[in-house]
């Protein structure tokens, strides 16, 4: 392993630790200030909770893009 890759791995580990620490800190602050309930959820979101979930949509769109890229790579080789 070269020094470049070792440096990248160290940076990735430090970024991951910082991300986890900040996430836990923000979650702790929010749990102390709110009861955690969403009061302003619209009726459309309640009826279609999975379809209108932005995280679900992100995974679906990412999957479609990845599959398109794989098909593209298969067709050009």
LINGITA-V730123 format. One record per pair of residues at least 4 apart in sequence whose ideal C-beta (glycine too) atoms are under 6 Angstrom apart, sorted by the first residue. I is the first residue (numbers start at 0). J is the second residue. D is the distance in Angstrom with one decimal. If there is no record, write none. Layout:
I_J_D + I_J_D
This chain:
0_4_5.1 + 0_5_5.7 + 29_33_5.8 + 40_44_5.2 + 40_45_5.9 + 44_51_5.1 + 47_51_4.9 + 49_55_5.9
